[in-house]
Amino acid sequence: MAKRIYLCLAHMSETGMEQKYIQEAFDTNWVVPLGPNVNGFEQDLESFVGQDKRVVALSSGTSAVHLALIACGVVPGDEVIVQSFTFCASSHPITYLGATPVFVDSEEETWNMDPDLLEVAIKDRIAKTGKKPKAIVPVALYGMPYQIDRIMEIADRYEIPVIEDAAEGFGSKFKGQVLGTFGKYGVLSFNGNKMITTSGGGALITPDQDSWREIMMYATQYRESYPYYQHEKIGYNYRMSNICAGIGRGQMTVVNDHIAHHKHVQKLYEELLADTKGITVHSQPKGQCSMVNGQCSMVNGQCSMVFDSNYWLCTITLDPELKIKGQENAYKTVVTGAVGGAAGVIHVADSATTDCQPNENVEALRVYMDKAGIEARPVWKPMHKQPVYKQAPAYVNGVSEAIFKVGMCLPAGPYVTDEDVKYIVDTIKDAIVG
Ligand SMILES: *Cc1c(COP(=O)(O)O)cnc(C)c1O
């Protein structure tokens, strides 16, 4: 197999719509961080997410998290509750604001924020600090919907706003409703590896016209309406460029195909790995039809399931007893590249190991797949185990740390063919000793 199979690659539409919109931007000289493509992309996103939401297109998902926190009134000294099992972009902006992230662990079914632990954390923070956390940030890890009905019930009871981090969950649904539309704000990402891409970019789903205007002000340096620059608040240069938005408009013509393909790849993995002892494919909670007034709620003539993941990445877990070829050599050499690459700039690690890392069979499987031309990755390391967040309060039950030790992400997305999935599964089976 000559081609290398990546975790999730950007994939342009067959019809070249992205280039058409970009060409239009050049032809009309809209090569700036506003313009017809930005407006058009925002409209496309608004019709996609529904619920009468207003959307602001931004330069990244990270900036969307940042602005949502500002809009929730987060200031230095505040606390914000955030799912620990996530990519750092969910929590870093809390730190940018001089606030403290309070990490909450996951439940086993969805791998996302444990609602019971969320309530424990809220009560304990109020007892310890005398004030409520300013926001709650659940994360749709690998696209999987969180238990949003329970999370919203708790958040509403304590009157704390929810910022949904649906960066990985674009198009995932809970009871037929798109993620990012339940909480006060919803974060989307269009980085190169996400469900759709604008090369780099993000968006914030806002609840109403006033919030939308305020986010728009913050995203464009908070310029007051005068003939000269007048600033009454600190703003940011976070608006999406009209070129990137052109890519986004093109991608919106294929978003449903992308989602369907990710789901198809997941199903194939589930089928092909069903009988492989020691490997479990992580799937959404099954068989629950979402009922409204005692009736199955239909969406587009189909029974809508409670959990409807976009399956952005397929994830598996390895039984600790499973033996993988080359396992005895796992972690023997220092790795010389950061995961995902950081513009080729790296720190050479001091050691080949840390005090919290995936099991040796997981690392051995990663290396085995890498040699076979397949990019596989450990699942994200929980934030409460990251050295940079050593001091942050954390409410843990061991779930995310346990999954981190046994979990692995497999390639998905439009570039991954049925043949590729078969090859990946065969490679996994080959790697198993015995
Ligand atoms: C990708 C991602 C983001 C946003 O990232 P950007 O790269 O800034 O667009 C936020 N949260 C999670 C969980 C993500 O995976």
The ligand as a Tripos MOL2 file, in Angstrom:
@<TRIPOS>MOLECULE
LIG
   15    15     1     0     0
SMALL
NO_CHARGES

@<TRIPOS>ATOM
      1 C1        -10.3320   21.4860   17.3970 C.3       1 LIG1
      2 C2        -10.9430   21.7610   18.6990 C.ar      1 LIG1
      3 C3        -11.2390   23.0750   19.1460 C.ar      1 LIG1
      4 C4        -10.9640   24.3220   18.3530 C.3       1 LIG1
      5 O1         -9.7900   24.3240   17.7400 O.3       1 LIG1
      6 P1         -9.2280   25.2660   16.5860 P.3       1 LIG1
      7 O2         -8.1140   24.4300   16.1040 O.co2     1 LIG1
      8 O3         -8.8110   26.5080   17.2620 O.co2     1 LIG1
      9 O4        -10.2650   25.5080   15.5320 O.co2     1 LIG1
     10 C5        -11.8640   23.2250   20.3670 C.ar      1 LIG1
     11 N1        -12.1710   22.1590   21.1210 N.ar      1 LIG1
     12 C6        -11.9250   20.9050   20.7340 C.ar      1 LIG1
     13 C7        -12.3530   19.7750   21.6030 C.3       1 LIG1
     14 C8        -11.2840   20.6500   19.5150 C.ar      1 LIG1
     15 O5        -11.0160   19.3920   19.1520 O.3       1 LIG1
@<TRIPOS>BOND
     1     1     2 1
     2     2     3 ar
     3     2    14 ar
     4     3     4 1
     5     3    10 ar
     6     4     5 1
     7     5     6 1
     8     6     7 2
     9     6     8 1
    10     6     9 1
    11    10    11 ar
    12    11    12 ar
    13    12    13 1
    14    12    14 ar
    15    14    15 1
@<TRIPOS>SUBSTRUCTURE
     1 LIG1         1 GROUP 0 **** ****
